[in-house]
């Protein structure tokens, strides 16, 4: 399991005093108010940054990091991921999982027949949708609802699904 979880991506600078606009990749953007520090993945290294200020603007979070006081200090990090450690992560409810833990799991039918591999989780308004690549290379979309997703066993690395009538029809 990944020990670092992405909570946002720096989209651009904000003003000239070292603030950045962050597109949140977490379900709860308000969580940034309680974060004291984050990890910035520069692509070459991971920097621990202390959060000095948090504001919200439309769908973005505006962050100010301690020690980064000019636009020149921070603009090189545009497009970079903001990570937290798993112990800083939002506590999950029953039957909730981090997407990063689901990607790559084997998908089997209720009869135990291999079906494919989970390649992506698509966030929609109503429910998530699991994208599964079958052994034949076909992409299948499964709604992440109890009628379809019967069990997720992270330890075994297996998702058990019920293929609902009409789901595989083209």
Protein Blocks (a to p, Z undefined) as FASTA:
>chain_A
ZZbdcfbdcfbdehjeopacdddfbfblmlmmmpmbdcddehlaccddddfbdcdehjbc
cdddehiabfklmmmmgoiacdddfklpccddehiacfklmgopacddfkopafbdcfbd
cddfkbccdddddfkopacdddddfklmmbdcfknopacddddehklpZZ
